[in-house]
Amino acid sequence: MGSAPPTFKPIDNPASFHEQFVMRVFNYNYIYAINLWLLLCPQWLCNDWSMGSLPLIQSWTDYRLVFVLAFWTAMAG
């Protein structure tokens, strides 16, 4: 890479390229919740979480937002 910073593409980190800032924040928090779950219960591990292995949260009606809420409730507790 020389002295240049890396350039990422949407396939490398799709959460960073979501057009809505709020959905980007929810996706990162969902990834935090998944990582906490894997720390407690490592039943499915992967060496590379890119290439769409975790689908993005696209709307407010996605059920995975409950996991984000549960994650932050557990962290606050």
VENURBEL-V729580 format. One record per helix or strand of 2 or more residues. SS is the DSSP state (~ for helix, > for strand). FROM is the first residue (numbers start at 1). LEN is the number of residues. If there is no record, write none. Layout:
<<SS | FROM | LEN> <SS | FROM | LEN>>
This chain:
<<~ | 14 | 4> <~ | 21 | 20> <~ | 65 | 12>>
